Amino acid sequence: HYECAPGGGTSENNTSGPSRWTWICRGSGGGTDSLLCSQNKTPIFIED
């Protein structure tokens, strides 16, 4: 998880929530093009 594409930016503020992962992708533009990304977890997976 926490992948940044395209360009292979740097992931920051990686957060693993109860239903999704969220992270910020900092690009090569000095952080001005940071993008908030998220990936939903499968309903089967439950994190204590």
N, C-alpha and C positions, 0 to 999 in steps of 0.2 A: 504494500500500500504506500501511500504518500509519494506517488510518482508524479513527476512534472514533465509533460510532453506537449508540443515538441520543444526541442531546444535543451532539454535536460536541465531545467532550472533547479534552484535549491528549495527543498521543502522546509517549511518552518511552522511552528505552532502546531505540531502534530497532536491531534486530540482523538482519543478513542472513546466515543460515546456509546450509549446503550444500543443504538440502532444504526449508527453510521460512523465512519471515520471522516474527519475534516482536517484540512491542512491548508497552508498558504504556500503558493509557488512564487518564489522570488526570481524574477527573470534577470537577464543580463543588463537591463536598463537601469541599474542602480536602485532597484526596488520599486521604481515608479510603475512598473507593469505587473505588480504582484497580483496573483489571481487566487481567489478562494476556491478550493476544490473540495469535493466530498464524494464518498463512495458508500452506498447503503450496504449494510451487513445483511446476510441471509437471515430470514426469520427463524431458521432452525438454531442459529448460533445465539446463545444467551450468555452474557457476561455478568458474572457475579460482582 
